[in-house]
């Protein structure tokens, strides 16, 4: 294909499991009607936690969505969410096992740290006799190791979502896992897109899944992440780009997309959501001055704009990361202005984390799903709790009421707290 321009890559399937709905119809209905998925944590005792809120999925049953049910017992919740969303996505694309040559069907998935639950290790950690520091390590080896379930580690490996998705659909083509926190989904999209354009795959299953609502992750996020301390009204706690934001909320979820070459999709008469025009990525690197914060996101945005030849003023909306911390939102806003000038203050912007918080790799996938459905339905949902604009951000945040799309072009971005950044340009077809 070296002598030809790369083939067009389109999105033909979408599946989602989220705190505001399981399946694209429930998700979109709650999104467009401004129904938050954030409340007080129910699965974890929170009385002693600084942040007592979370966006949990309460009505998820993996048996409903996963074909290979015998594997459910060795799937962590992260994996279950991912495989379920992948099943919905393939069904939405009108594909079943065998419809695509298995050798030309691949998987690229975003994942992060998958925690074990206390119940999995409680027998091994249980102290039956008085603690003796002199022989604790010998006793551990002799008495405790045998009490760890033999398949315990299989539930924790970050490559397991991609593995189980491939097993579910007999996908024998390119398979990889991206572990780059919130930027994982768009990086996976980029890799899958390249795999199709190289001519080694007709179809790729792409997405991410993660859950940050188990006891270990909730504790970890409370220690190392900037979480909101609000307790008065959970649904109003997460407020991206609002002047009074004070942190994010833990959550969980997964979204998965089917990508195909345009020719393959047209040949089988598939419904097409959007064409993936370009994905760019960069990193802040070693930061010295304040104005260098967000330089990775600036480079990522400039990359997709330059490669597509699309002018910033042509972009119909921005699907922002909007982490809802004072620092991260300011850095993100500054990057938009640096990359696109004053145009950045005019492009309609949505920050869907206000509905379901932040949960590592899966965050970017669920956010992207919202943008894809906005393109399909020609309407932008509001950003919740954007009440007092932050003069330091100067963005056109959609608030108060939904607005019709001004065109079919969208830019979705994600950025980690360490500066790994991605930007994607999509166009509805």
C-alpha positions as CSV (number, residue, x, y, z in Angstrom):
1,X,0.0,0.0,0.0
2,X,3.1,2.2,0.0
3,X,2.2,3.8,-3.3
4,X,-1.4,4.5,-2.3
5,X,-3.0,6.7,0.3
6,X,-4.0,4.8,3.4
7,X,-7.5,3.2,3.3
8,X,-10.3,4.9,5.2
9,X,-11.1,3.4,8.6
10,X,-14.6,3.6,9.9
11,X,-16.5,2.7,13.1
12,X,-19.4,0.3,12.7
13,X,-20.1,-1.0,16.2
14,X,-20.5,0.5,19.7
15,X,-21.0,-1.3,23.0
16,X,-21.0,0.3,26.5
17,X,-21.4,-0.6,30.1
18,X,-21.4,2.5,32.3
19,X,-22.8,4.0,35.5
20,X,-25.4,5.9,33.5
21,X,-26.6,2.9,31.4
22,X,-25.8,-0.5,30.0
23,X,-26.1,-0.5,26.2
24,X,-26.0,2.5,23.9
25,X,-29.7,3.4,24.2
26,X,-29.9,3.5,28.0
27,X,-26.5,5.4,28.0
28,X,-27.6,8.0,25.5
29,X,-31.1,8.5,27.1
30,X,-29.5,9.3,30.5
31,X,-26.8,11.4,28.9
32,X,-29.2,13.6,26.9
33,X,-31.5,13.9,29.9
34,X,-28.7,15.0,32.2
35,X,-29.0,12.1,34.6
36,X,-25.9,11.7,36.7
37,X,-24.4,8.3,37.7
38,X,-22.6,9.6,40.8
39,X,-23.8,8.9,44.3
40,X,-22.5,7.8,47.7
41,X,-20.4,4.7,47.5
42,X,-22.4,1.6,48.2
43,X,-20.0,-1.3,47.5
44,X,-17.3,0.0,49.9
45,X,-17.6,1.4,53.4
46,X,-16.8,5.1,53.1
47,X,-17.3,6.6,56.5
48,X,-13.5,6.9,57.1
49,X,-12.7,7.9,53.5
50,X,-11.9,11.6,52.6
51,X,-14.1,11.2,49.4
52,X,-17.3,9.2,49.9
53,X,-18.6,9.3,46.4
54,X,-18.5,7.1,43.4
55,X,-20.0,6.3,40.0
56,X,-20.9,2.6,40.3
57,X,-22.7,0.2,38.0
58,X,-25.4,-1.5,40.1
59,X,-27.3,-3.7,37.6
60,X,-24.6,-5.4,35.6
61,X,-24.9,-9.2,35.2
62,X,-22.0,-10.7,33.1
63,X,-24.0,-13.8,32.3
64,X,-26.3,-11.8,30.2
65,X,-23.5,-10.6,27.8
66,X,-20.7,-13.1,27.9
67,X,-20.8,-16.2,25.7
68,X,-18.0,-18.2,27.2
69,X,-19.6,-18.3,30.7
70,X,-17.1,-20.8,32.0
71,X,-14.5,-18.1,32.0
72,X,-16.5,-15.7,34.1
73,X,-15.0,-17.1,37.4
74,X,-11.5,-16.2,36.2
75,X,-12.5,-12.7,35.0
76,X,-12.0,-9.7,37.3
77,X,-14.8,-7.1,37.1
78,X,-12.6,-5.0,34.7
79,X,-12.5,-8.0,32.3
80,X,-16.2,-8.7,32.7
81,X,-17.1,-5.1,31.8
82,X,-14.8,-5.2,28.8
83,X,-16.0,-8.5,27.3
84,X,-19.6,-7.5,27.8
85,X,-19.1,-4.2,26.0
86,X,-17.2,-6.0,23.2
87,X,-20.1,-8.4,22.8
88,X,-22.6,-5.5,22.5
89,X,-20.3,-3.8,20.0
90,X,-20.0,-6.8,17.7
91,X,-23.8,-7.3,17.9
92,X,-24.3,-3.6,17.1
93,X,-22.0,-4.0,14.1
94,X,-24.0,-7.0,12.9
95,X,-21.1,-9.4,13.2
96,X,-21.0,-12.8,14.8
97,X,-18.2,-15.4,15.1
98,X,-17.0,-16.4,11.7
99,X,-18.4,-13.4,9.8
100,X,-14.8,-12.1,9.6
101,X,-11.8,-14.2,8.7
102,X,-10.4,-15.0,12.2
103,X,-6.9,-14.3,11.0
104,X,-7.9,-10.8,9.9
105,X,-9.9,-9.9,13.1
106,X,-7.8,-8.4,15.9
107,X,-8.1,-6.8,19.3
108,X,-6.4,-3.7,20.8
109,X,-7.5,-2.9,24.3
110,X,-6.8,-0.4,26.9
111,X,-6.4,-1.5,30.5
112,X,-4.8,-0.5,33.8
113,X,-4.0,-1.7,37.2
114,X,-6.5,-4.5,38.1
115,X,-6.8,-5.0,41.8
116,X,-7.5,-8.2,43.6
117,X,-10.3,-8.2,46.2
118,X,-9.6,-8.8,49.9
119,X,-11.8,-12.0,49.7
120,X,-9.3,-13.6,47.3
121,X,-6.4,-13.4,49.7
122,X,-8.1,-13.5,53.0
123,X,-7.4,-17.2,53.7
124,X,-3.7,-16.8,52.9
125,X,-3.4,-13.7,55.1
126,X,-5.5,-15.0,58.0
127,X,-3.4,-15.2,61.3
128,X,-4.3,-18.3,63.2
129,X,-1.6,-18.1,65.8
130,X,0.2,-15.3,67.6
131,X,2.4,-13.3,65.3
132,X,6.1,-14.2,65.5
133,X,8.4,-11.8,63.5
134,X,11.2,-14.3,63.7
135,X,9.7,-16.8,61.4
136,X,7.0,-14.9,59.5
137,X,8.6,-15.5,56.1
138,X,9.2,-19.2,56.6
139,X,5.6,-19.6,57.8
140,X,4.3,-17.6,54.8
141,X,6.0,-20.0,52.4
142,X,5.1,-23.2,54.2
143,X,1.5,-22.4,55.2
144,X,0.1,-19.5,53.3
145,X,1.1,-19.9,49.6
146,X,-1.0,-23.0,49.3
147,X,-4.1,-21.1,50.3
148,X,-3.9,-18.6,47.4
149,X,-6.3,-19.7,44.7
150,X,-4.1,-21.2,41.8
151,X,-5.9,-19.0,39.2
152,X,-5.7,-15.8,41.3
153,X,-3.2,-14.1,39.1
154,X,-5.2,-14.6,35.9
155,X,-7.8,-12.2,37.2
156,X,-5.2,-9.4,37.7
157,X,-3.2,-9.3,34.5
158,X,-3.9,-6.2,32.4
159,X,-3.7,-8.1,29.1
160,X,-6.6,-10.3,30.2
161,X,-9.4,-8.1,28.7
162,X,-7.8,-8.3,25.3
163,X,-7.2,-12.0,25.8
164,X,-10.8,-12.8,26.7
165,X,-12.3,-10.6,24.0
166,X,-10.1,-12.5,21.5
167,X,-11.3,-15.9,22.9
168,X,-14.9,-14.7,22.8
169,X,-14.8,-13.9,19.1
170,X,-12.0,-16.2,17.9
171,X,-10.0,-13.2,16.9
172,X,-6.6,-14.5,15.8
173,X,-5.2,-11.4,14.3
174,X,-3.1,-8.6,15.9
175,X,-3.7,-8.4,19.7
176,X,-2.2,-5.9,22.1
177,X,-2.9,-4.1,25.4
178,X,-2.2,-0.5,26.0
179,X,-1.6,0.6,29.6
180,X,-1.4,4.4,29.5
181,X,-4.2,5.3,31.9
182,X,-6.8,7.6,30.5
183,X,-5.1,8.0,27.1
184,X,-5.2,4.2,26.5
185,X,-8.4,4.2,24.4
186,X,-7.2,6.6,21.8
187,X,-3.8,5.0,21.6
188,X,-5.5,1.7,21.1
189,X,-7.6,3.3,18.3
190,X,-4.4,4.6,16.7
191,X,-2.8,1.1,16.7
192,X,-5.9,-0.6,15.4
193,X,-6.3,2.0,12.7
194,X,-2.7,1.4,11.6
195,X,-3.2,-2.4,11.6
196,X,-6.1,-2.0,9.2
197,X,-4.3,0.5,7.0
198,X,-1.3,-1.8,6.7
199,X,-3.6,-4.4,5.2
200,X,-3.2,-7.1,7.8
201,X,-6.7,-6.8,9.3
202,X,-10.2,-6.2,8.0
203,X,-11.7,-5.6,11.3
204,X,-10.5,-4.6,14.8
205,X,-12.2,-4.7,18.2
206,X,-11.0,-1.6,20.1
207,X,-11.8,-0.2,23.5
208,X,-10.9,-0.1,27.2
209,X,-12.3,-1.2,30.5
210,X,-11.6,-0.5,34.2
211,X,-13.1,-0.4,37.6
212,X,-11.9,1.8,40.4
213,X,-14.7,1.0,42.9
214,X,-13.2,-2.0,44.7
215,X,-11.8,-1.4,48.2
216,X,-8.1,-1.4,47.2
217,X,-8.6,1.0,44.3
218,X,-10.9,3.3,46.3
219,X,-8.3,3.5,49.0
220,X,-5.5,4.1,46.4
221,X,-7.4,6.8,44.6
222,X,-8.1,8.6,47.9
223,X,-4.4,8.6,48.6
224,X,-3.0,9.5,45.3
225,X,-5.7,11.2,43.2
226,X,-7.4,14.6,43.7
227,X,-10.9,13.5,44.6
228,X,-13.8,15.7,45.6
229,X,-14.5,16.2,49.2
230,X,-18.1,17.3,48.6
231,X,-20.7,15.4,50.5
232,X,-23.9,17.6,50.4
233,X,-25.1,16.6,46.9
234,X,-23.3,13.8,45.1
235,X,-24.8,14.5,41.7
236,X,-23.4,18.1,41.8
237,X,-19.9,17.1,43.1
238,X,-18.0,16.5,39.8
239,X,-17.8,19.9,37.9
240,X,-15.2,20.0,35.1
241,X,-14.0,23.5,34.3
242,X,-16.2,25.1,36.9
243,X,-14.5,27.7,39.0
244,X,-15.4,25.8,42.2
245,X,-14.3,22.3,41.2
246,X,-12.4,20.4,43.9
247,X,-11.7,17.0,42.4
248,X,-13.0,14.0,40.6
249,X,-15.0,10.9,41.6
250,X,-14.0,7.2,41.3
251,X,-16.0,5.2,38.8
252,X,-16.0,2.2,36.5
253,X,-17.0,1.3,33.0
254,X,-16.1,0.1,29.5
255,X,-16.8,1.1,25.9
256,X,-15.8,-0.9,22.9
257,X,-15.8,0.0,19.2
258,X,-15.6,-2.1,16.0
259,X,-13.3,-0.5,13.4
260,X,-13.2,-1.7,9.8
261,X,-11.8,-0.5,6.5
262,X,-14.4,1.5,4.6
263,X,-14.4,-1.0,1.8
264,X,-15.0,-3.9,4.1
265,X,-17.9,-2.1,5.8
266,X,-19.6,-1.0,2.6
267,X,-19.2,-4.5,1.1
268,X,-21.2,-6.1,3.9
269,X,-23.7,-3.1,4.1
270,X,-22.8,-2.1,7.6
271,X,-24.1,1.0,9.4
272,X,-21.3,3.5,9.8
273,X,-21.1,5.8,12.8
274,X,-18.1,7.8,11.9
275,X,-14.8,7.8,10.0
276,X,-11.7,8.0,12.2
277,X,-9.7,10.7,10.4
278,X,-6.5,10.8,12.6
279,X,-5.2,10.1,16.1
280,X,-2.3,12.0,17.5
281,X,-0.3,11.4,20.7
282,X,2.6,13.1,22.6
283,X,3.8,13.6,26.1
284,X,4.8,16.6,28.2
285,X,8.2,15.2,28.9
286,X,10.4,17.0,31.4
287,X,8.5,20.1,32.4
288,X,10.4,23.2,33.4
289,X,8.3,26.3,33.1
290,X,4.6,26.7,33.9
291,X,3.7,27.4,30.2
292,X,5.1,24.0,29.3
293,X,2.4,22.1,31.2
294,X,0.1,20.5,28.6
295,X,2.7,20.6,25.8
296,X,2.0,17.0,25.0
297,X,-1.7,17.7,24.4
298,X,-0.8,20.8,22.3
299,X,1.4,18.6,20.1
300,X,-1.3,15.9,19.8
301,X,-3.9,18.4,18.8
302,X,-1.7,20.1,16.3
303,X,-0.7,16.7,14.8
304,X,-4.3,15.7,14.0
305,X,-5.1,19.1,12.6
306,X,-2.1,19.2,10.4
307,X,-2.5,15.7,9.1
308,X,-6.1,16.1,8.2
309,X,-5.9,19.6,6.9
310,X,-8.9,20.5,9.0
311,X,-8.9,24.0,10.4
312,X,-9.7,24.4,14.2
313,X,-12.8,26.5,13.3
314,X,-14.2,23.6,11.3
315,X,-14.4,21.3,14.4
316,X,-18.0,20.9,15.5
317,X,-17.3,20.0,19.2
318,X,-14.6,19.0,21.6
319,X,-15.0,16.0,23.8
320,X,-12.8,17.1,26.7
321,X,-11.1,15.0,29.3
322,X,-12.3,17.4,32.1
323,X,-10.8,15.7,35.1
324,X,-12.5,18.3,37.5
325,X,-9.3,19.1,39.4
326,X,-8.1,22.7,39.6
327,X,-4.8,21.9,38.0
328,X,-5.7,19.4,35.3
329,X,-8.6,21.4,33.9
330,X,-6.5,24.5,33.8
331,X,-3.7,22.7,32.0
332,X,-6.1,21.2,29.5
333,X,-7.8,24.6,28.8
334,X,-4.4,26.2,28.3
335,X,-3.4,23.5,25.8
336,X,-6.6,24.2,23.7
337,X,-5.7,27.9,23.5
338,X,-2.1,27.2,22.7
339,X,-2.9,24.7,20.0
340,X,-5.9,26.5,18.4
341,X,-5.7,30.1,19.5
342,X,-8.9,32.1,20.2
343,X,-10.9,29.5,18.3
344,X,-10.7,27.3,21.4
345,X,-13.0,29.7,23.3
346,X,-15.7,29.3,20.6
347,X,-15.9,25.6,19.8
348,X,-18.7,23.9,21.8
349,X,-17.1,21.6,24.5
350,X,-18.5,18.8,26.5
351,X,-16.9,17.1,29.6
352,X,-18.8,13.8,30.2
353,X,-16.8,12.9,33.3
354,X,-19.3,15.1,35.1
355,X,-21.7,12.1,34.7
356,X,-19.5,9.2,35.7
357,X,-16.2,10.4,37.1
358,X,-12.8,9.0,36.3
359,X,-11.6,5.4,36.2
360,X,-8.3,5.0,34.6
361,X,-8.2,3.4,31.1
362,X,-12.0,3.0,30.7
363,X,-12.6,6.7,31.1
364,X,-11.5,7.7,27.7
365,X,-13.6,4.9,26.1
366,X,-16.8,5.8,27.8
367,X,-16.3,9.5,27.0
368,X,-15.6,8.7,23.4
369,X,-18.9,6.7,23.2
370,X,-20.8,9.8,24.3
371,X,-19.2,11.8,21.4
372,X,-20.0,9.1,18.8
373,X,-23.7,9.0,19.9
374,X,-23.8,12.8,19.9
375,X,-22.7,12.7,16.3
376,X,-25.3,10.1,15.4
377,X,-28.1,12.0,17.2
378,X,-27.0,15.4,16.0
379,X,-27.2,16.8,19.5
380,X,-24.7,17.7,22.3
381,X,-25.5,16.8,25.9
382,X,-24.8,19.3,28.6
383,X,-21.8,19.2,31.0
384,X,-23.2,18.8,34.4
385,X,-22.6,21.3,37.2
386,X,-20.9,23.9,35.1
387,X,-22.4,26.8,37.0
388,X,-19.6,29.4,37.5
389,X,-17.2,29.6,34.6
390,X,-13.5,29.7,35.5
391,X,-12.0,32.8,34.0
392,X,-8.7,30.9,33.6
393,X,-10.2,28.4,31.3
394,X,-12.3,30.5,28.8
395,X,-14.0,27.6,27.1
396,X,-17.4,27.3,25.4
397,X,-18.7,24.6,27.8
398,X,-22.2,23.3,26.8
399,X,-24.4,24.0,29.8
400,X,-28.1,24.4,30.9
401,X,-29.6,22.9,27.7
402,X,-28.5,20.6,24.9
403,X,-27.5,22.2,21.6
404,X,-27.7,20.9,18.1
405,X,-24.5,19.9,16.4
406,X,-23.1,22.6,14.1
407,X,-21.3,20.0,12.0
408,X,-20.3,16.4,11.8
409,X,-16.6,16.9,12.9
410,X,-15.6,16.0,16.5
411,X,-12.3,16.1,18.4
412,X,-11.9,13.8,21.4
413,X,-8.9,14.2,23.8
414,X,-7.5,12.5,26.8
415,X,-4.5,13.3,29.1
416,X,-3.0,11.6,32.0
417,X,-1.7,13.4,35.1
418,X,1.8,12.6,33.9
419,X,1.3,14.3,30.6
420,X,0.7,11.4,28.2
421,X,-1.8,12.9,25.8
422,X,-4.0,11.9,22.8
423,X,-6.3,13.6,20.4
424,X,-8.6,12.0,17.8
425,X,-10.6,13.6,14.9
426,X,-13.7,11.9,13.8
427,X,-16.3,12.7,11.1
428,X,-19.8,11.3,11.0
429,X,-20.8,9.7,7.7
